[in-house]
Amino acid sequence: MRFDRKFLPTKTLSSVGYGLISEHVPGMRFGLMQAKVCLAALLSRYLFEPCSKTPIPLVLDNKSVFTTAKGGIWLQVKGREETTLSEF
């Protein structure tokens, strides 16, 4: 019997699509963590409320590729009062 290389297991990930193996993509985890930290910072410093231009109940746009509200979502942004840890 003769040795043939085609039967050796390969360790390449070239046949796997991008994003299927998340542990091999450290940039994706870092980007997701950055987005979460940014969202937490915004929500801790500002208060977001719907303004008078926002339609209630919200009507979704059927012609859009993504799930979006018809006419957009208008928000009023207010700053939160500064609190210190001693107040808790």
mmCIF file as gemmi writes it, N, C-alpha and C atoms, coordinates in Angstrom:
data_model
loop_
_atom_site.group_PDB
_atom_site.id
_atom_site.type_symbol
_atom_site.label_atom_id
_atom_site.label_alt_id
_atom_site.label_comp_id
_atom_site.label_asym_id
_atom_site.label_entity_id
_atom_site.label_seq_id
_atom_site.pdbx_PDB_ins_code
_atom_site.Cartn_x
_atom_site.Cartn_y
_atom_site.Cartn_z
_atom_site.occupancy
_atom_site.B_iso_or_equiv
_atom_site.pdbx_formal_charge
_atom_site.auth_seq_id
_atom_site.auth_asym_id
_atom_site.pdbx_PDB_model_num
ATOM 1 N N . MET Axp A 1 ? 0.837 -1.164 0 1 0 ? 1 A 1
ATOM 2 C CA . MET Axp A 1 ? 0 0 0 1 0 ? 1 A 1
ATOM 3 C C . MET Axp A 1 ? 0.888 1.235 0 1 0 ? 1 A 1
ATOM 4 N N . ARG Axp A 2 ? 0.493 2.207 -0.76 1 0 ? 2 A 1
ATOM 5 C CA . ARG Axp A 2 ? 1.296 3.389 -0.941 1 0 ? 2 A 1
ATOM 6 C C . ARG Axp A 2 ? 0.725 4.566 -0.12 1 0 ? 2 A 1
ATOM 7 N N . PHE Axp A 3 ? 1.593 5.442 0.395 1 0 ? 3 A 1
ATOM 8 C CA . PHE Axp A 3 ? 1.184 6.605 1.191 1 0 ? 3 A 1
ATOM 9 C C . PHE Axp A 3 ? 0.622 7.685 0.275 1 0 ? 3 A 1
ATOM 10 N N . ASP Axp A 4 ? -0.561 8.188 0.599 1 0 ? 4 A 1
ATOM 11 C CA . ASP Axp A 4 ? -1.195 9.213 -0.22 1 0 ? 4 A 1
ATOM 12 C C . ASP Axp A 4 ? -1.558 10.401 0.677 1 0 ? 4 A 1
ATOM 13 N N . ARG Axp A 5 ? -1.118 11.611 0.322 1 0 ? 5 A 1
ATOM 14 C CA . ARG Axp A 5 ? -1.327 12.816 1.151 1 0 ? 5 A 1
ATOM 15 C C . ARG Axp A 5 ? -2.784 13.292 1.169 1 0 ? 5 A 1
ATOM 16 N N . LYS Axp A 6 ? -3.588 12.891 0.226 1 0 ? 6 A 1
ATOM 17 C CA . LYS Axp A 6 ? -4.954 13.404 0.185 1 0 ? 6 A 1
ATOM 18 C C . LYS Axp A 6 ? -5.824 12.893 1.333 1 0 ? 6 A 1
ATOM 19 N N . PHE Axp A 7 ? -5.38 11.846 2.033 1 0 ? 7 A 1
ATOM 20 C CA . PHE Axp A 7 ? -6.13 11.312 3.156 1 0 ? 7 A 1
ATOM 21 C C . PHE Axp A 7 ? -5.713 11.921 4.492 1 0 ? 7 A 1
ATOM 22 N N . LEU Axp A 8 ? -4.722 12.813 4.493 1 0 ? 8 A 1
ATOM 23 C CA . LEU Axp A 8 ? -4.294 13.472 5.723 1 0 ? 8 A 1
ATOM 24 C C . LEU Axp A 8 ? -5.324 14.531 6.123 1 0 ? 8 A 1
ATOM 25 N N . PRO Axp A 9 ? -5.622 14.664 7.412 1 0 ? 9 A 1
ATOM 26 C CA . PRO Axp A 9 ? -6.565 15.719 7.821 1 0 ? 9 A 1
ATOM 27 C C . PRO Axp A 9 ? -5.928 17.097 7.657 1 0 ? 9 A 1
ATOM 28 N N . THR Axp A 10 ? -6.71 18.038 7.219 1 0 ? 10 A 1
ATOM 29 C CA . THR Axp A 10 ? -6.208 19.407 7.062 1 0 ? 10 A 1
ATOM 30 C C . THR Axp A 10 ? -6.712 20.256 8.216 1 0 ? 10 A 1
ATOM 31 N N . LYS Axp A 11 ? -5.911 21.219 8.604 1 0 ? 11 A 1
ATOM 32 C CA . LYS Axp A 11 ? -6.261 22.09 9.73 1 0 ? 11 A 1
ATOM 33 C C . LYS Axp A 11 ? -6.597 23.505 9.258 1 0 ? 11 A 1
ATOM 34 N N . THR Axp A 12 ? -6.855 23.68 7.982 1 0 ? 12 A 1
ATOM 35 C CA . THR Axp A 12 ? -7.157 25.019 7.484 1 0 ? 12 A 1
ATOM 36 C C . THR Axp A 12 ? -8.627 25.324 7.647 1 0 ? 12 A 1
ATOM 37 N N . LEU Axp A 13 ? -8.923 26.607 7.746 1 0 ? 13 A 1
ATOM 38 C CA . LEU Axp A 13 ? -10.305 27.056 7.89 1 0 ? 13 A 1
ATOM 39 C C . LEU Axp A 13 ? -10.779 27.753 6.617 1 0 ? 13 A 1
ATOM 40 N N . SER Axp A 14 ? -10.135 27.454 5.494 1 0 ? 14 A 1
ATOM 41 C CA . SER Axp A 14 ? -10.487 28.143 4.255 1 0 ? 14 A 1
ATOM 42 C C . SER Axp A 14 ? -11.868 27.755 3.747 1 0 ? 14 A 1
ATOM 43 N N . SER Axp A 15 ? -12.356 26.597 4.099 1 0 ? 15 A 1
ATOM 44 C CA . SER Axp A 15 ? -13.671 26.176 3.618 1 0 ? 15 A 1
ATOM 45 C C . SER Axp A 15 ? -14.804 26.658 4.517 1 0 ? 15 A 1
ATOM 46 N N . VAL Axp A 16 ? -14.483 27.238 5.665 1 0 ? 16 A 1
ATOM 47 C CA . VAL Axp A 16 ? -15.499 27.709 6.611 1 0 ? 16 A 1
ATOM 48 C C . VAL Axp A 16 ? -15.739 29.19 6.349 1 0 ? 16 A 1
ATOM 49 N N . GLY Axp A 17 ? -16.999 29.595 6.286 1 0 ? 17 A 1
ATOM 50 C CA . GLY Axp A 17 ? -17.342 30.987 6.032 1 0 ? 17 A 1
ATOM 51 C C . GLY Axp A 17 ? -16.957 31.89 7.187 1 0 ? 17 A 1
ATOM 52 N N . TYR Axp A 18 ? -16.786 33.18 6.895 1 0 ? 18 A 1
ATOM 53 C CA . TYR Axp A 18 ? -16.419 34.156 7.912 1 0 ? 18 A 1
ATOM 54 C C . TYR Axp A 18 ? -17.558 34.291 8.917 1 0 ? 18 A 1
ATOM 55 N N . GLY Axp A 19 ? -17.252 34.23 10.183 1 0 ? 19 A 1
ATOM 56 C CA . GLY Axp A 19 ? -18.235 34.413 11.224 1 0 ? 19 A 1
ATOM 57 C C . GLY Axp A 19 ? -18.812 33.128 11.767 1 0 ? 19 A 1
ATOM 58 N N . LEU Axp A 20 ? -18.527 31.994 11.126 1 0 ? 20 A 1
ATOM 59 C CA . LEU Axp A 20 ? -19.06 30.739 11.643 1 0 ? 20 A 1
ATOM 60 C C . LEU Axp A 20 ? -18.282 30.254 12.856 1 0 ? 20 A 1
ATOM 61 N N . ILE Axp A 21 ? -17.024 30.603 12.917 1 0 ? 21 A 1
ATOM 62 C CA . ILE Axp A 21 ? -16.19 30.193 14.054 1 0 ? 21 A 1
ATOM 63 C C . ILE Axp A 21 ? -15.752 31.466 14.756 1 0 ? 21 A 1
ATOM 64 N N . SER Axp A 22 ? -16.487 31.877 15.777 1 0 ? 22 A 1
ATOM 65 C CA . SER Axp A 22 ? -16.232 33.174 16.403 1 0 ? 22 A 1
ATOM 66 C C . SER Axp A 22 ? -14.947 33.195 17.224 1 0 ? 22 A 1
ATOM 67 N N . GLU Axp A 23 ? -14.492 32.053 17.717 1 0 ? 23 A 1
ATOM 68 C CA . GLU Axp A 23 ? -13.269 32.078 18.521 1 0 ? 23 A 1
ATOM 69 C C . GLU Axp A 23 ? -12.028 32.33 17.676 1 0 ? 23 A 1
ATOM 70 N N . HIS Axp A 24 ? -12.161 32.228 16.362 1 0 ? 24 A 1
ATOM 71 C CA . HIS Axp A 24 ? -11.031 32.498 15.48 1 0 ? 24 A 1
ATOM 72 C C . HIS Axp A 24 ? -11.041 33.935 14.966 1 0 ? 24 A 1
ATOM 73 N N . VAL Axp A 25 ? -11.995 34.721 15.4 1 0 ? 25 A 1
ATOM 74 C CA . VAL Axp A 25 ? -12.093 36.1 14.952 1 0 ? 25 A 1
ATOM 75 C C . VAL Axp A 25 ? -12.105 37.009 16.177 1 0 ? 25 A 1
ATOM 76 N N . PRO Axp A 26 ? -10.935 37.343 16.728 1 0 ? 26 A 1
ATOM 77 C CA . PRO Axp A 26 ? -10.912 38.174 17.941 1 0 ? 26 A 1
ATOM 78 C C . PRO Axp A 26 ? -11.387 39.598 17.686 1 0 ? 26 A 1
ATOM 79 N N . GLY Axp A 27 ? -11.255 40.108 16.479 1 0 ? 27 A 1
ATOM 80 C CA . GLY Axp A 27 ? -11.708 41.459 16.18 1 0 ? 27 A 1
ATOM 81 C C . GLY Axp A 27 ? -13.21 41.607 16.293 1 0 ? 27 A 1
ATOM 82 N N . MET Axp A 28 ? -13.944 40.538 15.989 1 0 ? 28 A 1
ATOM 83 C CA . MET Axp A 28 ? -15.397 40.589 16.089 1 0 ? 28 A 1
ATOM 84 C C . MET Axp A 28 ? -15.83 40.709 17.545 1 0 ? 28 A 1
ATOM 85 N N . ARG Axp A 29 ? -15.196 39.988 18.425 1 0 ? 29 A 1
ATOM 86 C CA . ARG Axp A 29 ? -15.528 40.087 19.853 1 0 ? 29 A 1
ATOM 87 C C . ARG Axp A 29 ? -15.179 41.461 20.406 1 0 ? 29 A 1
ATOM 88 N N . PHE Axp A 30 ? -14.032 41.998 19.975 1 0 ? 30 A 1
ATOM 89 C CA . PHE Axp A 30 ? -13.609 43.313 20.445 1 0 ? 30 A 1
ATOM 90 C C . PHE Axp A 30 ? -14.568 44.39 19.954 1 0 ? 30 A 1
ATOM 91 N N . GLY Axp A 31 ? -14.999 44.306 18.708 1 0 ? 31 A 1
ATOM 92 C CA . GLY Axp A 31 ? -15.946 45.274 18.163 1 0 ? 31 A 1
ATOM 93 C C . GLY Axp A 31 ? -17.293 45.227 18.867 1 0 ? 31 A 1
ATOM 94 N N . LEU Axp A 32 ? -17.764 44.03 19.183 1 0 ? 32 A 1
ATOM 95 C CA . LEU Axp A 32 ? -19.028 43.885 19.91 1 0 ? 32 A 1
ATOM 96 C C . LEU Axp A 32 ? -18.906 44.451 21.322 1 0 ? 32 A 1
ATOM 97 N N . MET Axp A 33 ? -17.762 44.228 21.963 1 0 ? 33 A 1
ATOM 98 C CA . MET Axp A 33 ? -17.55 44.764 23.3 1 0 ? 33 A 1
ATOM 99 C C . MET Axp A 33 ? -17.505 46.3 23.258 1 0 ? 33 A 1
ATOM 100 N N . GLN Axp A 34 ? -16.866 46.875 22.235 1 0 ? 34 A 1
ATOM 101 C CA . GLN Axp A 34 ? -16.815 48.328 22.107 1 0 ? 34 A 1
ATOM 102 C C . GLN Axp A 34 ? -18.208 48.918 21.922 1 0 ? 34 A 1
ATOM 103 N N . ALA Axp A 35 ? -19.037 48.262 21.128 1 0 ? 35 A 1
ATOM 104 C CA . ALA Axp A 35 ? -20.394 48.754 20.904 1 0 ? 35 A 1
ATOM 105 C C . ALA Axp A 35 ? -21.208 48.716 22.194 1 0 ? 35 A 1
ATOM 106 N N . LYS Axp A 36 ? -21.057 47.653 22.981 1 0 ? 36 A 1
ATOM 107 C CA . LYS Axp A 36 ? -21.781 47.548 24.244 1 0 ? 36 A 1
ATOM 108 C C . LYS Axp A 36 ? -21.326 48.601 25.243 1 0 ? 36 A 1
ATOM 109 N N . VAL Axp A 37 ? -20.025 48.864 25.314 1 0 ? 37 A 1
ATOM 110 C CA . VAL Axp A 37 ? -19.496 49.877 26.234 1 0 ? 37 A 1
ATOM 111 C C . VAL Axp A 37 ? -19.981 51.262 25.819 1 0 ? 37 A 1
ATOM 112 N N . CYS Axp A 38 ? -19.994 51.527 24.522 1 0 ? 38 A 1
ATOM 113 C CA . CYS Axp A 38 ? -20.466 52.823 24.026 1 0 ? 38 A 1
ATOM 114 C C . CYS Axp A 38 ? -21.948 53.016 24.344 1 0 ? 38 A 1
ATOM 115 N N . LEU Axp A 39 ? -22.757 51.987 24.127 1 0 ? 39 A 1
ATOM 116 C CA . LEU Axp A 39 ? -24.184 52.07 24.428 1 0 ? 39 A 1
ATOM 117 C C . LEU Axp A 39 ? -24.427 52.264 25.919 1 0 ? 39 A 1
ATOM 118 N N . ALA Axp A 40 ? -23.666 51.563 26.749 1 0 ? 40 A 1
ATOM 119 C CA . ALA Axp A 40 ? -23.812 51.714 28.201 1 0 ? 40 A 1
ATOM 120 C C . ALA Axp A 40 ? -23.414 53.12 28.644 1 0 ? 40 A 1
ATOM 121 N N . ALA Axp A 41 ? -22.37 53.673 28.047 1 0 ? 41 A 1
ATOM 122 C CA . ALA Axp A 41 ? -21.946 55.029 28.4 1 0 ? 41 A 1
ATOM 123 C C . ALA Axp A 41 ? -22.997 56.058 27.998 1 0 ? 41 A 1
ATOM 124 N N . LEU Axp A 42 ? -23.584 55.892 26.806 1 0 ? 42 A 1
ATOM 125 C CA . LEU Axp A 42 ? -24.631 56.821 26.372 1 0 ? 42 A 1
ATOM 126 C C . LEU Axp A 42 ? -25.866 56.731 27.266 1 0 ? 42 A 1
ATOM 127 N N . LEU Axp A 43 ? -26.279 55.51 27.596 1 0 ? 43 A 1
ATOM 128 C CA . LEU Axp A 43 ? -27.477 55.346 28.421 1 0 ? 43 A 1
ATOM 129 C C . LEU Axp A 43 ? -27.268 55.803 29.856 1 0 ? 43 A 1
ATOM 130 N N . SER Axp A 44 ? -26.034 55.77 30.336 1 0 ? 44 A 1
ATOM 131 C CA . SER Axp A 44 ? -25.785 56.222 31.702 1 0 ? 44 A 1
ATOM 132 C C . SER Axp A 44 ? -25.688 57.75 31.796 1 0 ? 44 A 1
ATOM 133 N N . ARG Axp A 45 ? -25.343 58.419 30.697 1 0 ? 45 A 1
ATOM 134 C CA . ARG Axp A 45 ? -25.181 59.869 30.729 1 0 ? 45 A 1
ATOM 135 C C . ARG Axp A 45 ? -26.391 60.637 30.202 1 0 ? 45 A 1
ATOM 136 N N . TYR Axp A 46 ? -27.199 59.991 29.355 1 0 ? 46 A 1
ATOM 137 C CA . TYR Axp A 46 ? -28.314 60.689 28.723 1 0 ? 46 A 1
ATOM 138 C C . TYR Axp A 46 ? -29.604 59.896 28.883 1 0 ? 46 A 1
ATOM 139 N N . LEU Axp A 47 ? -30.718 60.61 28.81 1 0 ? 47 A 1
ATOM 140 C CA . LEU Axp A 47 ? -32.039 60.008 28.874 1 0 ? 47 A 1
ATOM 141 C C . LEU Axp A 47 ? -32.678 60.195 27.498 1 0 ? 47 A 1
ATOM 142 N N . PHE Axp A 48 ? -33.114 59.112 26.874 1 0 ? 48 A 1
ATOM 143 C CA . PHE Axp A 48 ? -33.707 59.149 25.54 1 0 ? 48 A 1
ATOM 144 C C . PHE Axp A 48 ? -35.217 58.946 25.661 1 0 ? 48 A 1
ATOM 145 N N . GLU Axp A 49 ? -35.99 59.899 25.118 1 0 ? 49 A 1
ATOM 146 C CA . GLU Axp A 49 ? -37.443 59.835 25.158 1 0 ? 49 A 1
ATOM 147 C C . GLU Axp A 49 ? -37.983 60.124 23.766 1 0 ? 49 A 1
ATOM 148 N N . PRO Axp A 50 ? -39.11 59.507 23.396 1 0 ? 50 A 1
ATOM 149 C CA . PRO Axp A 50 ? -39.706 59.84 22.093 1 0 ? 50 A 1
ATOM 150 C C . PRO Axp A 50 ? -40.273 61.254 22.133 1 0 ? 50 A 1
ATOM 151 N N . CYS Axp A 51 ? -40.111 61.983 21.037 1 0 ? 51 A 1
ATOM 152 C CA . CYS Axp A 51 ? -40.657 63.342 20.988 1 0 ? 51 A 1
ATOM 153 C C . CYS Axp A 51 ? -41.972 63.329 20.217 1 0 ? 51 A 1
ATOM 154 N N . SER Axp A 52 ? -42.533 64.493 19.965 1 0 ? 52 A 1
ATOM 155 C CA . SER Axp A 52 ? -43.859 64.59 19.349 1 0 ? 52 A 1
ATOM 156 C C . SER Axp A 52 ? -43.873 64.128 17.893 1 0 ? 52 A 1
ATOM 157 N N . LYS Axp A 53 ? -42.733 64.123 17.199 1 0 ? 53 A 1
ATOM 158 C CA . LYS Axp A 53 ? -42.673 63.667 15.81 1 0 ? 53 A 1
ATOM 159 C C . LYS Axp A 53 ? -42.706 62.147 15.687 1 0 ? 53 A 1
ATOM 160 N N . THR Axp A 54 ? -42.427 61.419 16.755 1 0 ? 54 A 1
ATOM 161 C CA . THR Axp A 54 ? -42.406 59.958 16.716 1 0 ? 54 A 1
ATOM 162 C C . THR Axp A 54 ? -43.828 59.431 16.695 1 0 ? 54 A 1
ATOM 163 N N . PRO Axp A 55 ? -44.189 58.644 15.653 1 0 ? 55 A 1
ATOM 164 C CA . PRO Axp A 55 ? -45.553 58.106 15.609 1 0 ? 55 A 1
ATOM 165 C C . PRO Axp A 55 ? -45.738 56.989 16.637 1 0 ? 55 A 1
ATOM 166 N N . ILE Axp A 56 ? -46.813 57.11 17.433 1 0 ? 56 A 1
ATOM 167 C CA . ILE Axp A 56 ? -47.128 56.066 18.414 1 0 ? 56 A 1
ATOM 168 C C . ILE Axp A 56 ? -48.543 55.609 18.127 1 0 ? 56 A 1
ATOM 169 N N . PRO Axp A 57 ? -48.812 54.372 17.821 1 0 ? 57 A 1
ATOM 170 C CA . PRO Axp A 57 ? -47.925 53.22 17.783 1 0 ? 57 A 1
ATOM 171 C C . PRO Axp A 57 ? -47.009 53.264 16.557 1 0 ? 57 A 1
ATOM 172 N N . LEU Axp A 58 ? -45.882 52.641 16.687 1 0 ? 58 A 1
ATOM 173 C CA . LEU Axp A 58 ? -44.852 52.639 15.662 1 0 ? 58 A 1
ATOM 174 C C . LEU Axp A 58 ? -45.301 51.812 14.462 1 0 ? 58 A 1
ATOM 175 N N . VAL Axp A 59 ? -45.184 52.366 13.264 1 0 ? 59 A 1
ATOM 176 C CA . VAL Axp A 59 ? -45.56 51.673 12.024 1 0 ? 59 A 1
ATOM 177 C C . VAL Axp A 59 ? -44.278 51.299 11.295 1 0 ? 59 A 1
ATOM 178 N N . LEU Axp A 60 ? -44.129 50.025 10.938 1 0 ? 60 A 1
ATOM 179 C CA . LEU Axp A 60 ? -42.933 49.561 10.258 1 0 ? 60 A 1
ATOM 180 C C . LEU Axp A 60 ? -43.034 49.79 8.755 1 0 ? 60 A 1
ATOM 181 N N . ASP Axp A 61 ? -41.885 50.064 8.138 1 0 ? 61 A 1
ATOM 182 C CA . ASP Axp A 61 ? -41.806 50.305 6.703 1 0 ? 61 A 1
ATOM 183 C C . ASP Axp A 61 ? -41.671 48.975 5.981 1 0 ? 61 A 1
ATOM 184 N N . ASN Axp A 62 ? -42.643 48.629 5.141 1 0 ? 62 A 1
ATOM 185 C CA . ASN Axp A 62 ? -42.615 47.358 4.418 1 0 ? 62 A 1
ATOM 186 C C . ASN Axp A 62 ? -41.659 47.361 3.235 1 0 ? 62 A 1
ATOM 187 N N . LYS Axp A 63 ? -41.292 48.524 2.725 1 0 ? 63 A 1
ATOM 188 C CA . LYS Axp A 63 ? -40.446 48.621 1.543 1 0 ? 63 A 1
ATOM 189 C C . LYS Axp A 63 ? -38.962 48.595 1.877 1 0 ? 63 A 1
ATOM 190 N N . SER Axp A 64 ? -38.619 48.689 3.129 1 0 ? 64 A 1
ATOM 191 C CA . SER Axp A 64 ? -37.223 48.715 3.55 1 0 ? 64 A 1
ATOM 192 C C . SER Axp A 64 ? -36.65 47.301 3.643 1 0 ? 64 A 1
ATOM 193 N N . VAL Axp A 65 ? -35.364 47.18 3.356 1 0 ? 65 A 1
ATOM 194 C CA . VAL Axp A 65 ? -34.691 45.88 3.471 1 0 ? 65 A 1
ATOM 195 C C . VAL Axp A 65 ? -34.547 45.503 4.939 1 0 ? 65 A 1
ATOM 196 N N . PHE Axp A 66 ? -34.242 46.474 5.77 1 0 ? 66 A 1
ATOM 197 C CA . PHE Axp A 66 ? -34.094 46.253 7.201 1 0 ? 66 A 1
ATOM 198 C C . PHE Axp A 66 ? -35.387 46.636 7.918 1 0 ? 66 A 1
ATOM 199 N N . THR Axp A 67 ? -35.542 46.203 9.145 1 0 ? 67 A 1
ATOM 200 C CA . THR Axp A 67 ? -36.713 46.576 9.935 1 0 ? 67 A 1
ATOM 201 C C . THR Axp A 67 ? -36.531 48.007 10.418 1 0 ? 67 A 1
ATOM 202 N N . THR Axp A 68 ? -37.275 48.92 9.801 1 0 ? 68 A 1
ATOM 203 C CA . THR Axp A 68 ? -37.192 50.33 10.174 1 0 ? 68 A 1
ATOM 204 C C . THR Axp A 68 ? -38.593 50.89 10.365 1 0 ? 68 A 1
ATOM 205 N N . ALA Axp A 69 ? -38.67 51.954 11.092 1 0 ? 69 A 1
ATOM 206 C CA . ALA Axp A 69 ? -39.95 52.626 11.321 1 0 ? 69 A 1
ATOM 207 C C . ALA Axp A 69 ? -40.23 53.579 10.171 1 0 ? 69 A 1
ATOM 208 N N . LYS Axp A 70 ? -41.475 53.635 9.756 1 0 ? 70 A 1
ATOM 209 C CA . LYS Axp A 70 ? -41.876 54.555 8.693 1 0 ? 70 A 1
ATOM 210 C C . LYS Axp A 70 ? -41.776 55.974 9.228 1 0 ? 70 A 1
ATOM 211 N N . GLY Axp A 71 ? -40.999 56.809 8.558 1 0 ? 71 A 1
ATOM 212 C CA . GLY Axp A 71 ? -40.808 58.183 9.012 1 0 ? 71 A 1
ATOM 213 C C . GLY Axp A 71 ? -39.685 58.335 10.026 1 0 ? 71 A 1
ATOM 214 N N . GLY Axp A 72 ? -39.073 57.236 10.446 1 0 ? 72 A 1
ATOM 215 C CA . GLY Axp A 72 ? -37.97 57.291 11.397 1 0 ? 72 A 1
ATOM 216 C C . GLY Axp A 72 ? -38.436 57.334 12.84 1 0 ? 72 A 1
ATOM 217 N N . ILE Axp A 73 ? -37.483 57.256 13.724 1 0 ? 73 A 1
ATOM 218 C CA . ILE Axp A 73 ? -37.762 57.356 15.158 1 0 ? 73 A 1
ATOM 219 C C . ILE Axp A 73 ? -37.079 58.63 15.658 1 0 ? 73 A 1
ATOM 220 N N . TRP Axp A 74 ? -37.882 59.569 16.086 1 0 ? 74 A 1
ATOM 221 C CA . TRP Axp A 74 ? -37.362 60.829 16.579 1 0 ? 74 A 1
ATOM 222 C C . TRP Axp A 74 ? -37.255 60.75 18.095 1 0 ? 74 A 1
ATOM 223 N N . LEU Axp A 75 ? -36.071 61.074 18.614 1 0 ? 75 A 1
ATOM 224 C CA . LEU Axp A 75 ? -35.838 61 20.053 1 0 ? 75 A 1
ATOM 225 C C . LEU Axp A 75 ? -35.436 62.356 20.596 1 0 ? 75 A 1
ATOM 226 N N . GLN Axp A 76 ? -35.843 62.604 21.808 1 0 ? 76 A 1
ATOM 227 C CA . GLN Axp A 76 ? -35.412 63.787 22.536 1 0 ? 76 A 1
ATOM 228 C C . GLN Axp A 76 ? -34.35 63.326 23.531 1 0 ? 76 A 1
ATOM 229 N N . VAL Axp A 77 ? -33.199 63.965 23.498 1 0 ? 77 A 1
ATOM 230 C CA . VAL Axp A 77 ? -32.083 63.558 24.346 1 0 ? 77 A 1
ATOM 231 C C . VAL Axp A 77 ? -31.913 64.586 25.454 1 0 ? 77 A 1
ATOM 232 N N . LYS Axp A 78 ? -31.953 64.103 26.69 1 0 ? 78 A 1
ATOM 233 C CA . LYS Axp A 78 ? -31.757 64.969 27.853 1 0 ? 78 A 1
ATOM 234 C C . LYS Axp A 78 ? -30.58 64.444 28.649 1 0 ? 78 A 1
ATOM 235 N N . GLY Axp A 79 ? -29.802 65.345 29.191 1 0 ? 79 A 1
ATOM 236 C CA . GLY Axp A 79 ? -28.693 64.948 30.038 1 0 ? 79 A 1
ATOM 237 C C . GLY Axp A 79 ? -29.179 64.514 31.407 1 0 ? 79 A 1
ATOM 238 N N . ARG Axp A 80 ? -28.547 63.515 31.941 1 0 ? 80 A 1
ATOM 239 C CA . ARG Axp A 80 ? -28.906 63.061 33.295 1 0 ? 80 A 1
ATOM 240 C C . ARG Axp A 80 ? -28.146 63.9 34.313 1 0 ? 80 A 1
ATOM 241 N N . GLU Axp A 81 ? -28.696 63.972 35.506 1 0 ? 81 A 1
ATOM 242 C CA . GLU Axp A 81 ? -27.994 64.688 36.566 1 0 ? 81 A 1
ATOM 243 C C . GLU Axp A 81 ? -26.801 63.865 37.023 1 0 ? 81 A 1
ATOM 244 N N . GLU Axp A 82 ? -25.757 64.545 37.373 1 0 ? 82 A 1
ATOM 245 C CA . GLU Axp A 82 ? -24.552 63.855 37.839 1 0 ? 82 A 1
ATOM 246 C C . GLU Axp A 82 ? -24.811 63.252 39.214 1 0 ? 82 A 1
ATOM 247 N N . THR Axp A 83 ? -24.503 62.008 39.371 1 0 ? 83 A 1
ATOM 248 C CA . THR Axp A 83 ? -24.631 61.352 40.674 1 0 ? 83 A 1
ATOM 249 C C . THR Axp A 83 ? -23.274 60.803 41.084 1 0 ? 83 A 1
ATOM 250 N N . THR Axp A 84 ? -23.074 60.759 42.35 1 0 ? 84 A 1
ATOM 251 C CA . THR Axp A 84 ? -21.824 60.191 42.846 1 0 ? 84 A 1
ATOM 252 C C . THR Axp A 84 ? -22.117 58.877 43.547 1 0 ? 84 A 1
ATOM 253 N N . LEU Axp A 85 ? -21.109 58.084 43.767 1 0 ? 85 A 1
ATOM 254 C CA . LEU Axp A 85 ? -21.287 56.794 44.403 1 0 ? 85 A 1
ATOM 255 C C . LEU Axp A 85 ? -21.727 56.923 45.854 1 0 ? 85 A 1
ATOM 256 N N . SER Axp A 86 ? -21.438 58.07 46.493 1 0 ? 86 A 1
ATOM 257 C CA . SER Axp A 86 ? -21.817 58.233 47.894 1 0 ? 86 A 1
ATOM 258 C C . SER Axp A 86 ? -23.331 58.404 48.067 1 0 ? 86 A 1
ATOM 259 N N . GLU Axp A 87 ? -24.047 58.752 46.982 1 0 ? 87 A 1
ATOM 260 C CA . GLU Axp A 87 ? -25.495 58.928 47.076 1 0 ? 87 A 1
ATOM 261 C C . GLU Axp A 87 ? -26.247 57.625 47.106 1 0 ? 87 A 1
ATOM 262 N N . PHE Axp A 88 ? -25.618 56.529 46.743 1 0 ? 88 A 1
ATOM 263 C CA . PHE Axp A 88 ? -26.311 55.248 46.686 1 0 ? 88 A 1
ATOM 264 C C . PHE Axp A 88 ? -26.308 54.541 47.991 1 0 ? 88 A 1
